[in-house]
């Protein structure tokens, strides 16, 4: 396996500083943000697009430390219905840049369109038990399929595998919807990024999800989830998120004038460092399932544990993963 880290939690560091931290944790893989929700802090996009020398020097920052740039990450909403919303172009640009860098994986999300033609607001419609919700679903897939056919063509031309994070809030949020997108676009270069954290709180076993998707899994994230007592009262569909005012703690722009919502104070579940929601034995089973698909699968830590600081969370997750890998 290629165990590593996603750079988003090290955005306050320079690239060399971030890479030194990742190497110091005993990891070998790095995933770098290229746009979408977050700006490409550690990726000088225009310089890399215009110069082969710049690309080689950039890749040398990784190889000189025994690290490999295994994936770019352009998570966002490429299907946002507002005119000029930037995430779609970010995804297209990221495919081109990945090809120039020789990076074979690009992580993103499937996106969510509006509920009807002419709207500028995206919606998530996961439970179409009523016929008007089926109308919304039909419209959203009629938007998604042509778009993703185009992304599939671009990815195939570039020989880049686009790995979709099955993230609630998007039309692809579980293995069934991932299979549907692949089938309806005849995809050969669009598959899954296996981030177990979003599957855990939906009641999905990521090990079984890997087995179900098989070779459609191109890349993996290492992020855990803890289910809290509040879930027994309110369930896991937690609507208690709040707005965060600009200048307040936790304020984070996510592109196109959007921002990150504030986390619930009595949450049904929380993202935690690997090993704080499920034990090392479980993570061994997860890594074993990925290993069966691809022995060289990158598994990159995404640190979003609010109870652990930047380095503490990365270190805890890295130690858990390294120990778990010994059991494969």
Phi, psi and omega in degrees: 000157173249098182271133184203204183214149173270136193282355188303323183282356179246026185294341179276357179259159169288164178302311179301321179296316180297316181293323177297321178296313182298315178299319182296340178275358180085019181262163184231351186243147179224138174243129187242133179290138184237008180139193184086230181300324185242147179287157181280072186305316185257023185224100178285083194304306185295321178297317181290325179291332189261349189218122175294322177300318179297321180295318180293320178295320179297311180296331177296332176299327180278306186297327180294343179254007182075022180253158176234132172281099188269339183199150164262157181230119179233051179297134180178199177242088181289350179257011180305130187282349181291134180300132176079004179299133197281345192294327180297312180294325176301318180295314179299315179296324182292324176299315180296318182291320177303317179297318180296325181275350184076020178271127190265358182228140176225119180269138176204188174241160184286333181092168177221118175283184171286177182272349180200162179300143174092348181279159176245010184241125177286155175224154173250131189227071190276347188226076187278061183286342183247145187301324176300329177288328174294326175298318177298314180301315180300316180296314183298318179288332177291335174277317187292318188297311178299321179298313184285337170296321178293317178297319177302315180296317179296318181294319179296316178299324182272351186056048177239130177272121178268117185255113184272123173286123183280084193246122174307146188101354179237163179291334173257112183222000178205173181301322181300314181288331174294314177302319181298314181297316180298316182294317185282347177250001184051046189285140170242343184231019173235123180212216189245143160259121186271091173260106186291339187299320182281340177280320181308310186285344173278355182088015180266137174272112182302329178297316178291327178295320177298316180298322180293318184276330176056233185290356173285348176277116183257335189203160180220151174250156175242099179211135186254166178223137175251125176274126186262169182298330181299337179295333180289340179259312187257354184077181184267351174277091190264113184256017187269021176289154185230167176279146178244121182288146177302134182092346179275159177301132180092357179291127182214111175294141182237022175094145176063027180081007180262163181220163175284136177283158177283140183288144179301146180281331176238071191285149175289332179204160179223147169285135180223165179296150180307124181104348180261356174242326179223143189284174183301323180300320178296317182293332172297316179296321178296312179295323179297319179296317178295321181300324178295328178283314183203110181299341179256020181302127171288136176232103189252127181295132171244108187270113176223030179276109184289347181268350180239140180287179187310302185280326179298317180293316178298316183295317180298314181295316181298315180298320179296314181296314181299318178293319181297323182296332181297337183270358182293000000 
